[in-house]
């Protein structure tokens, strides 16, 4: 009898088979509840140790906070400013692993321009912080070819990187480098697919309730319910953790972003970073993306009340971001420059009480409860892999060896910047070594290599790949979490008819 070899490909048929297996009484070694970056990371870490893994997610992969980040893989400069050297060191280590071994195809080195502060004392502090951050980079083993050394440049050189920068009132700027994800949801999906390649069962549209140390009640979108037994259980549901584990106290911190027309900053080639006056180690930024709007942010405000499925950025947050960036620019920003907004909720461990959420530590929490299940929350996107390793270690499974994910490449991994004749650069930047495969969907339908709408960069083959290989079950999965077309309403309106047609014909 032939042995079925798992592949990284997730589609509706595979989901149905895995659902049937689990509903039929199969008992996995590890049940992971939550399909964000942390839950997917745990599924990968456990599967790579040879464990039988099932992951259940109430909605879709990267449905929550994992798709609402600033899309930075950063080395913890702000944590150094707060004296949190441990978190900064962990960030630098994990950034190095992501950029050199795990997902180099999804991360590019992005220069950040920070105008020199007129206060010489503050200027000296910034330079000292950048030197310390560069020392962390070197200690973490990140080569200079990946992240160059920080330097001081003239005002004219700074303006060449950010043409919209107001240079009359500055006498130079610092330039430092950090990692930028092509997309945070794409990283999450890639981690899930890599876990699937190692045999993990990934079930979306499967909500877990009544979670204990040996299983949970599962309710699917089709109305089916069943008890799923497991030898070990991990809860990784971010800001929703308290609904499954009331012992865990979470403070939700809202990080709002504005999406700006690139023209508003003169089509920048580097990020603009501006310190927030009167606040230690806090900055606002404007991050250029590869072929989309500039991401401007970020707020750090408590989110009161019940946690929404999809948070929104209040007008006051967007106004604050524009007001913070405008003094550094030739032309002040206005609402007319904003083409979209979004907000993510950070799951901060504990309660903020009288402390501003910006000052609450970004350390992660891994705890084992009396009934045996493990809870993991807190942390940051950059350190998801370490959080996952710690969570699986906490299960203390005798048959599991040590974690191997620090050097385990994700599906598609290859060095950033590789080009292949005949393959669109966009596909290489998003799919790495899988780009040629994605392009092949157009062999019999050449128009799939066309954008899905005028003025929209997403190609038809990307929609096909999302359905056939990335677990997208409907149009919203494609538009909101595989291509991110939904971020700009005008783009979404133009693209939806074509995307819907391709999804329907691909099923």
Secondary structure, DSSP 4 states (H G I P E B T S, - for coil): -PPPPP-S-B-HHHHHHHHHHHHTT--EEEEEE--SHHHHHHHHHHHHTT--EEEE-SS-TT-SGGGSS--EE---HHHHHTT-HHHHHHHHHHHHHIIIII-GGGEEEEEEEEEPPSSHHHHHHHHHHHHHHHHHHHHTT--TTTSPPPEEE-HHHHHHHSTTB--TT-S-EEEEEEEEES-HHHHHHHHHHHHHHTT-EEESSEEEEEEETTEEEEEETTS-EEEEEEEEEEE--GGGHHHH-TTS-EEEEEEEEEEE-GGGGTS-SSEEEEEPTTSTT-EEEEE--SSSPEEEE---EE--SSPPSS----HHHHHHHHHHHHTTBSS---GGGEEEEEEEEEEEES--TTS-GGGS---EEEEE-TTS-EEEEE--GGGHHHHHHHHHHHH--TT-----GGG-PPTT---TT---TTS-HHHHHHHGGGHHHHHGGGSS-GGGGSBSSTT---BHHHHHHHHHHB---SHHIIIIIIS-GGGSHHHHHHHHHHHHHHHHHH-
